[in-house]
Amino acid sequence: MRTSRRRERPLTVHHLNQLLLVCSLVLLVAVAAVRISSRSGLPSLLVYLGIGIAMGQDGIGDIRFDNAELTQVIGYAALVVILAEGGLGTKWKDIEPALPTASALALAGVAVSVGVTATGAHYLVGLEWRQALIIGAVVSSTDAAAVFSVLRKIPLPARVTGILEAESGFNDAPVVILVVAFSTAGPVDHWYVLVGEIALELAIGAAIGLAVGWLGAWGLRHVALPASGLYPIAVMAIAVTAYAGGALAHGSGFLGVYLASMVLGHAKLPHWPATRGFADGLGWIAQIGMFVLLGLLVTPHELGDDIVPALLIGLVLTMVARPLSVVLCLTPFRVPWQEQILMSWAGLRGAVPIILATIPMVQGVDASRRIFNIVFVLVVVYTLIQGPTLPWLARKLRLGGSGEAADLGIESAPLERLRGHLLSVAIPKGSRMHGVEVAELRLPAGAAVTLVVREGKSFVPLPTTVLRRGDELLVVATNPVRDAAERRLRAVGHGGKLAGWLGEDEAQAER
């Protein structure tokens, strides 16, 4: 099976059958690889890249694929889905205090990283200034997919996770603008013109994203759709609308889709568990397809001459550019040095830099293939180093475990005909709800624990039933007390049976 722009054949039913078989097998292998990556600590993107390389012209699949333009288009589409899924799962209480610091990293931090990395690429590797600036811009963006997949598995302080997640969601927009500017016109004569263009595009994207998210959430709360399965489709369609609207208005579509998804994620929409599951599944498919395609695009036997330059540029980026940008941007906010060290090392790169490296290829920039190869090697090598060592570094810095109680996992499904809600509550290992009796939850009138699932067995609890870590509770609440019941559950999860007596825990849980 060979795929090339030079030989295009019409797609027949037979070819479709072959394509469906290959795609389904790739998906199954990729799903199984998630289990391996979760145990080893490696981001699963490396496994997906390996699948693409194995299927390519230097692998067992012998598929010849060199269409950089198609890769860029599919990569953009996949990134939209990944940012939408990340925005839907972002907790506002973690992001809100991190907005100033994350914005500084996404703007000023990117500028510092581009300048330092480009200088290293020019003087250490000998690249021309235009090529050096392109590489500096390409690798200065942290990858949303890598950050979301790795950091959410590590018990870090909420501020650190919030800053890194927000940064990865925000910094794609200015980086795309920089890469396009350097690829189409070379070095910019007037830097302030470029800064003004970036600010304008970000403002347009943010305005459209927030407006589309708010209007979409309002509409979904006031329009009763005939089937629950339509809500996840509508949410993703609204998120994609924010991207397309922002891009067509010459704004940042990536920032628009991320902000719109954050608004939708905190709107308490109907059938939210189904929506999150649907978005999560689409996010996995987008990641798998994007990384496999990037693996197909690379030609391994051409990488030999670019390994040393990639290692040198990556060393400058990881040990100089990223730490310097973190120190300059976060020191004014009085972020502790331990957190600055961790965030310097947690600037994970992934598919986004590789996708951005296709832009100079499409624009016909000199040595664009070499730029792509350097970026590919850099991402793979330093992801192999940084991803597995993050938990170890967090423990060494005493940031790997927090003294705070773990938050409850609560999902809500509306019982529309009964005018109520069914709350599914998972009690995590560090929750202070462990050892609390059902009656001591003191849920508001109109809410009650109706079922407890413990070690695979379910039973109807008594008021004296003692809750344990690992339990799953089903709580039924009427519409008027649904929010109060969730606040009370979270308060007990943070403060134990005495939550609320001092008048602080419930307010803290609500925040």
N, C-alpha and C positions, 0 to 999 in steps of 0.2 A: 504494500500500500504506500503510494507516494503522493505527497501534497506539495504543489509548487505553483507559483504564479505563472510560470511558463507553460504549464500543461493543465488546462482546465477542461474537465469532462463533465457532461451533464449528470446530475444526480438521479440515479434510477432506484427502483425499489430494492434491487439487490444490493446496491451500494448503501442504501439506507439501513438495510438489515445488518450489514457489516459494521457500519458506524455505530448503530445502537448497541451491538454486542461489545465492541471495543469500549465505548463510553461507559456501559454498565459495569464491565469488568474493572475499568480504571476507578470508578466510584467505589466499588466494593473493596478494592485494594487500599484506596485512600482512607476509607472509613476504618478499616482494620489498622491502618498506620497511625490513626489518632490514638489508639490504645498504647501503641509502642512509644509514641512521642510523649504521652502523658506520664509514662513511667520513667523515661530517660531524662525528661526535662527539656528535650530539644523541641523547638517550634516545629509543628507539623509541616510548615512550608518547605523545609528541606527535603522531607520525604516526597512531597508532591513534585518538587523540582527534579528529584532523582527519577521519579516515574517518567516525567517528560523526557529527560535525557536518555533513559533506557529505551524509550520508544523512538528516539530520533535517529538521525542518519549514522551516528557512531555507535548506536546501541543495537539491541536485538530486533527492534521494530522496523528499522531502516525507513522511517518516514522522513522525507525531505521537506522541510518547512522553512521558508525564508521570508515570509510576508510580514515585515515589521509594521506596516500600516494596519493590517488586520489585527495584529497583536496589540497595538496601541488602542484600537477601538474597543476590542473585547476587554482589555485591561481597564479602560476607563469605566466601562459598564459594570465590571466586577467591583471596582473600587466604590462606585456609587452604592451598590448593594451592601458592601462591607461597612461603609460609613453609616448607612441607614441602620443596619443591625447594631452597630456600636452605639449610635445615638439613642436608639430605643432602650438599650440596656444600661445606659449611663445614669447613675444616681445623682440627682440634682443637689442633694445635701453634701455630696463629695465634691461636685464640680463648682458650686457657687463660691466657696472661699478660695478656690484655686484659679478663678478666672483671671485675675490680674497677673499672677505669676505665669500661668500657662500662655497668656497672650504675649507677655514679654519674651518667653522662650520661642514662641511661634513666629515672632516678628524680628525683634532685635537679635535673639539667639540665632535665628537662621542667617541673618546678615553676617554676624561674627563667624559662624561656621563656614559660610561660603567663602569669605575672604581668607581665612586661615588655611582651609583645605586647598583652595585654588593656588595660594602662594606655595604650599608644599608640593602640589602637583607640577607647578611650573619649574621650581628650582631643584627639586629632588628627582623628578622623573623626566624633566625636559619637555613637557608639553607646551604648545603655544598657549598664549594667554586666553584665547577664546575657548580652546578645548579644556584648559584648566578651570575656567569659570563654569563651563557646562558641568564638568564632573563635580566641582564644589557645590553647585546648586542641586544637582541630582541626588547626591548622597547626604545632603543636609537635612532631609526630611525623615523624621521617624515614621515607622510604618504602623498604621492603625491596626492591621490584621495581626501583626506580630505582638504589638503591645497589648491588645485586647486578649489574645489567646494566652500569653505568658503571665501577665501581671495579675489577672483575675484568679490565678491558681496559687499566688503567693500571698500569705497573710501580712501585707504591708500596712502601715498607717494610712488612714483614709486620705490625708493631705497628699502624701506621695503618690498614691494611686490616682487621685483626682487630677493632680498636675500633669502626670504623664499621659493619662488618657485624654485630657482636654488638649494637651499640646499635640498629640498625634492626630486628633481630629481637626485642629486648627491649622497646622503648619503645611498641609498639602496645598492649600490655596496659594499662598505667596510663592511657594517653591515652583509650582506649575507655571506661574507667571514669569518667574525668573528664567526657567529653563527655556520656555518658548522665546523670550526676549533674546537670550544669548544665542539660541539656535538660528534665529531668523535674521538678526541684525549684528551679531557679534557684540563686542563691548559697547556699553551705552555711553554716549558722549556726555549727557547730563544726568547724573545719578538722581537728582531731585525729581526729574520727570518720571523716572521709573518708580520711585517711591510714591509719588502722587498717583500713578496708575494703579499700583498695588493697593493703596488705601481706598481708592474709588471702587475697585472691583470687590474688595472685601466688604465695603459698606453696602454695595448693591446686593451682593450675595447674602449678607446677614439680614438685610431688610426683607428680601423676598423669602428667605428661609423661615424667618419668624412669622411673617404674615401668612404664608401658605400653611405652616404648622398650626397656627392658631385657628385659621378658618377651617382647616380640615378637621381638627379636634372638635370644634363647635358643631360642624355638620354631622359628624359621626355620633355625637351625643344626642342630637335632636332628630336624626332620621333613623327610623327603625328599619333595618334591612331584613329581607325575608328569610335569610339563612345565615347562621353563625359563621360559615366558611367565607362569606363575603367580606367580613370585617378585616381579616389579615390582608386580603388582596387590596382593599381600599386603603389601608394604612401604607402599604408599600407603594401603591400608586401615588399617593399624596407626597411621599418622600421623594420619589423620582420626579414628580412635577416640580418640586422645589429645586432640584438640580437643573432640570431642563430650562425652567423659567429663569433661573439665575444666569445660566450660561448664555441663553439667547439674548438676555438683557445686557450682555457684556460684563457680567459680574462673576463672582466665584461660585460656580455651581456646587463645588465640593463643600464649601462652608455652608451653603444653603441647605443641602440635604442633611448635613450633620445637625444643624440647629433645628430644622423642621422635625427631625426624628426625635430630638431631645424634648421638644414641646409635646409631641404626640406621646412620648413615653411617660410623661407626667400628667396626662390628661384624664386618667382613670376611665379609659374607654371600655365599652362592653366587650366581653369575651377576650380579655387581655391575655390570659395564659395561652390561648390558641394563637393569638397574634404573635406573641413572643416566640413560640415554638416554630411558627411558620417562618418568621424572619431569621431565626437561628439556622434553620435548615437551608434557606436561600443563601445565607452568609457562608455556610460550609461549602455549598455547591460553587459559589463564586470564587472562593479561595482555591478550591481544588482545580477548577477549570483554568483559572488565571495562572497558577503556578505550573501546571502541566504544560500549558501553552508556552510559557516562558522557557521551560526546560526544552521544549521542542525547537525553539528559535535559536538556542545557543548551539555552537559547534565545538564540542570539547577539544578536538585535536588542534583548534586554533588558539586555545587559551594559554599554551605553554609560555609564550613570550611575554604575556601580560600578568603572570602570577606575581613576580617581584614588584612591578609598579603598583599593582593592586594592594599588595601587603604594605608598601611604603605609604601610599595615600591613606589606607585604612588606619595605619598607625598614627599618622598625623591627625586624622579625624577623631579617633577614639581617645588618644592620650593628650591631645592639645586642643583641638578645635571644640569638641563637645564639652570638656571640663571648663574651658575658658568661657564659653557662652553661658554655661550654667552658673558659674561664679559671678559673672558680670550682671546677669539678669536676676538672680535670686538673692544675692547678698543684700541689696537694698530692702528686700522684704523680710530680712532677718530669718531666713530659713537656716536651720541648724546645719553644721558642716557635715554631720553624718548623712543627712538626707541629700545634701548636695553631691556627696560622693556617690551615693546610690543612683541618683538621677543622672549623673554623668555617665555611669556604666550602663544604665538602662535605656540609653538612646538606641533602641533596636531598629535595625534596617531590615527590609523585607522586599516584598514585591513592588512597592511603590517606586523605589529608586530604579529597579530594573525596567519597569514600565516607562518611567520618565526618560530612561536611556534610549528608548526607541524614538523619541521626538527628534533628536539630531539625525537619526538614520532616515526618518521620513523626510526631513528638511534637506537632506543631502549635504550635511556638514562634513568637511574633510576629516578623515580618520574616525568617522562615527562608529564604525564597526569595532575599532579598538576601544573607544569609549565604552561601548556596550559590554565588551569582554572584561574590561577592568572593573566596571561596576558589578558585573555578575560574580566575579571571583571575590571581590571585596565583601559583598553581601553574604555569600555562602560561608567564607572563612570566619568572618567576625560574628556571624550569627551562631556558628558552631562554638565559638569561644564565649560569647556573652550570655546566650540563653541559658545554658546549664549552670553557669556560675552565679547567676543572679540570686538564687536562694542562699547559696553559701555566703556571698557578700552581705546579704541582708542580715544573716545570723551574726556574722562577725561585727557588723555595725550595731548590733542589738536592735534591729528594726524588723526582724523576721517574725516576731511574735509580739502582739500588743496585749497590754493588761486589760483592755476593754473587752466587754462581753461581745461575743459574736452576734450579729444581727440575725433576726429570724427570717426565714424564707417564707413569705406569704404570697399566695396567689388567690385571686378573686375571680369567681365566675358568677355572672348575674342570673338570678332565678326570676325571669321577667314576669311570668304569669303569677308567681307567688309574691312579687314585689319584695324580694329579698336578695341576699348574696350568700354564696357558699365560699368561705375562706378556707384554703388549705394551708396549714401552718406546719413547717418543718423546724424542729428544735435542733439546732446545730450543737457541735461538741462543746463550744465555749459559752453556751447560753446560761444565764442565771435563772432561767425558767426550770432548770433541772432541780428536782426536789420540791417543787411547788405543787400544792394540792389544787384540784380543779376549782374548788370554791374560793381559794385564795387568789384566783385570777381577778375576781371582782369585776366581771364583764358587765357592761351596762344592760339595763332591762331591754329585752328584745334581742339579745345575743346569748348563745349557749353552745357549749362543746357537746356535739352529738355523737362523735365517734373518735376513738383513738386507735391508731395502727402502730403496733409494737412488735418488732422482730417478725414481720410478715403476718401477724395475726391481728384481727380487728375486734374491738369490743366497745360496748357502750359504757362510758365512765360513770362513776358515782361522784358525788361532791367531794368525797375523801380520797379519790384516786390520785396518787402521786405521779406527776409527770417526770419523764426521764429524757436524757439526751438521746437523740435518735428517733424519738416519737414523732409521728405525724398526726396532727389534729384536724378534724373537720368541724368548723365553727359556722353555724347558721346565724345570720344577722339580718334584721329588717333594714330597709333602705335608710330610714332616718338615723340609725345608730351604726351603720356600717363603718364609717370613718372613725368614730369614737372607739369601736371595738378593736380596730386595727391599731390605733394609737395605744390602747391599753395593753394589748398583747406585746407590742414592741417595748413598752415601758417595763413590763415584767421581765421581758427577755434581757433588758439592760440592768435593771435594778433589783430583780428578785421579788419576793412576796411583799416587801415593804415599799415597793415602787409607788410613788404618789403621796405617801404619807408626809414627805417633806416638801411636796409641791414642786419638785424639780424634774423628776424622771420623765413624766409624760411630756413635758415641754421639750425636753432633750430628745426623746424618741421621735416627736413630731418633726423636729428639725432634721 
